[in-house]
Amino acid sequence: VWFAGEIIPGIRYRIRQRLNKPQTLLREGYSSATDHAWLAFDIGKHWTITAGKQSVQLGTFEYDYNPADIYMPTMVYNDFDGYKAGVNVAYHFLGQTLNVQLVNSDAPQFATESFQRKALAANVLWEGNLFDGLLKTRWGYGAFQHTKKKVYNWVTLGTQLNIAAFTTEVDYYIGSR
């Protein structure tokens, strides 16, 4: 079930809830079936602040789609919690968007069990639109806390090519984990 809209000009919302029951209640209990539950506030014409459960700004295109529509995701998609609670600040300029995001990083593949309730992730993402939409980018950097002193990080290069009715996407990840 997907609800999206605008409450008043400049305040938007999105809720996406999967109705399939998880086989086991994961870390998040029943909320693991909630992909999105956020509010976005436009501040002027250049700034947007989004708060709530949202897509982690990894720098790929595959997280933009409904998981049911993904035929063959990357290995990272299958191994990463792509939706987390947090805050994203976006700056819009010249058809581009620069995002800075802070979300919880409690996934067991990132945070140690003793640090899960305190772990955070910081992401920076450039959503580019070049050559009149011919080339679009989602290039980012993410840092995920593992312990108080150890951080995993990676660079992601999501690139989309659009030629007439043809679209292709390549998502590339490099980093430590």
C-alpha positions in Angstrom: 0.0 0.0 0.0 1.5 3.3 -1.0 0.2 6.8 -0.1 1.9 9.9 -1.2 0.7 13.5 -1.5 1.0 17.1 -0.4 -0.8 18.2 2.8 -0.4 21.9 2.0 2.0 23.5 -0.5 5.5 22.7 0.6 4.7 19.8 3.0 4.6 16.4 1.5 4.3 12.8 2.9 4.9 9.3 1.8 3.8 6.0 3.4 4.7 2.7 1.8 3.6 -0.4 3.7 4.1 -4.0 2.6 1.2 -6.3 3.5 3.1 -9.5 3.4 3.9 -10.8 6.9 7.6 -11.3 7.6 8.6 -14.9 8.3 10.3 -13.8 11.5 10.0 -10.5 13.3 13.3 -8.9 12.5 15.0 -6.2 14.6 12.3 -3.7 13.8 9.3 -6.0 14.6 6.3 -5.2 12.6 7.7 -1.9 11.3 10.1 -3.9 9.1 7.3 -4.0 6.5 7.2 -0.2 6.5 9.5 1.1 3.8 8.6 4.8 4.0 6.8 6.9 6.6 8.1 10.5 6.2 7.3 14.1 6.0 9.2 16.5 3.8 9.2 20.3 4.4 10.3 22.7 1.6 12.1 25.7 3.0 12.2 28.3 0.2 12.8 27.0 -3.3 16.3 25.6 -2.6 16.0 23.6 0.7 14.0 20.5 1.7 14.1 18.7 5.1 12.8 15.2 5.3 12.2 13.4 8.6 11.0 9.8 9.3 11.6 6.4 7.9 13.1 6.9 4.4 15.4 5.4 1.8 19.0 5.5 2.9 20.9 7.8 0.5 23.3 5.2 -0.8 23.9 6.6 -4.2 22.1 4.0 -6.3 18.9 4.0 -8.4 17.6 0.6 -7.2 16.4 2.0 -3.9 14.1 4.4 -5.7 11.9 1.6 -6.9 9.4 -0.5 -5.1 11.2 -3.7 -4.1 8.4 -5.8 -5.7 9.4 -4.2 -9.1 13.1 -5.1 -8.9 13.8 -8.1 -11.0 17.5 -8.5 -10.2 18.9 -6.3 -7.5 22.6 -5.9 -6.6 24.1 -8.0 -3.8 24.1 -4.9 -1.6 20.4 -4.4 -2.1 19.7 -7.9 -0.7 22.2 -7.4 2.2 21.4 -3.9 3.4 18.4 -2.3 5.2 17.6 0.3 2.7 15.0 2.1 4.8 15.9 3.7 8.1 14.6 6.4 10.4 16.5 9.7 10.1 16.8 13.2 8.8 17.8 14.3 5.3 18.6 17.9 4.3 18.6 18.6 0.5 19.8 21.6 -1.4 18.4 22.0 -4.9 20.4 24.1 -7.5 20.6 24.2 -11.3 18.6 20.9 -11.7 20.9 19.1 -9.2 20.3 18.1 -5.6 22.9 17.7 -2.9 21.7 15.5 0.1 23.2 15.2 3.6 21.5 12.5 5.7 21.8 11.1 9.2 20.1 7.8 9.9 20.2 5.0 12.4 22.8 2.3 11.5 21.6 -0.6 13.6 21.9 -3.3 10.9 23.9 -6.3 12.2 26.2 -6.2 9.2 27.3 -2.7 10.3 27.0 -2.2 14.0 28.2 -4.6 16.7 25.4 -6.0 18.9 26.5 -3.9 21.9 26.5 -0.7 19.8 23.3 -1.1 17.7 21.2 1.2 19.8 23.8 4.0 19.4 25.1 3.5 15.8 24.5 6.2 13.2 25.2 6.5 9.5 26.0 9.7 7.6 25.5 9.9 3.9 26.3 12.6 1.3 24.7 12.2 -2.1 24.7 14.2 -5.4 21.7 13.7 -7.6 22.8 15.0 -10.9 21.0 15.8 -14.1 23.4 16.4 -16.9 22.9 17.2 -20.6 19.1 17.7 -20.4 18.6 14.3 -18.7 20.8 12.3 -20.9 23.0 11.4 -17.9 21.7 11.2 -14.4 23.9 10.6 -11.3 23.4 9.4 -7.8 27.0 9.5 -6.5 27.5 9.3 -2.8 29.6 8.6 0.2 28.4 6.8 3.3 30.0 6.2 6.7 28.4 3.7 9.1 29.3 3.2 12.7 30.4 -0.3 13.7 31.7 0.5 17.2 32.6 3.7 19.0 36.0 3.8 17.2 35.4 1.8 14.0 33.5 3.1 11.0 32.7 1.3 7.7 32.5 3.6 4.6 32.0 3.4 0.9 31.6 5.3 -2.3 28.7 4.6 -4.6 28.4 5.6 -8.2 24.8 5.2 -9.5 24.7 6.3 -13.1 21.7 6.4 -15.5 21.9 6.8 -19.2 18.7 8.0 -21.1 18.7 7.9 -24.9 15.2 8.5 -26.4 13.1 5.6 -25.0 16.2 3.6 -23.9 17.3 3.8 -20.2 20.0 1.8 -18.5 21.4 2.1 -15.0 24.7 1.0 -13.5 25.3 1.0 -9.8 28.9 0.6 -8.5 29.9 0.2 -4.9 33.5 0.3 -3.4 34.4 0.5 0.2 35.0 -1.4 3.5 32.5 -3.5 5.3 
